[in-house]
Amino acid sequence: MKNKNRYKKEFSPSELTEKAFAIYSDSDITFYEKEGIFWYGFNPQEDPAELGTIEDVEEFLLSFDE
């Protein structure tokens, strides 16, 4: 994978709101982080898309709330 020196990120419950962490835990989304900037991907074989800050991660995850 062309991850351009990004590092896979596993979130802990203290890093996200309870609802966002629940969505993250139930998803197949892979997150990457470098220097406070986050990327995500649904397929580990593809280059991840830039997402932004932790606040953007939160908003992105909450967009999957039913």
Secondary structure by P-SEA (a helix, b strand, c coil): cccccbbbbbbccccccaaaaaaaaaccbbbbbcccbbbbbcccccbbbbbccaaaaaaaaacccc
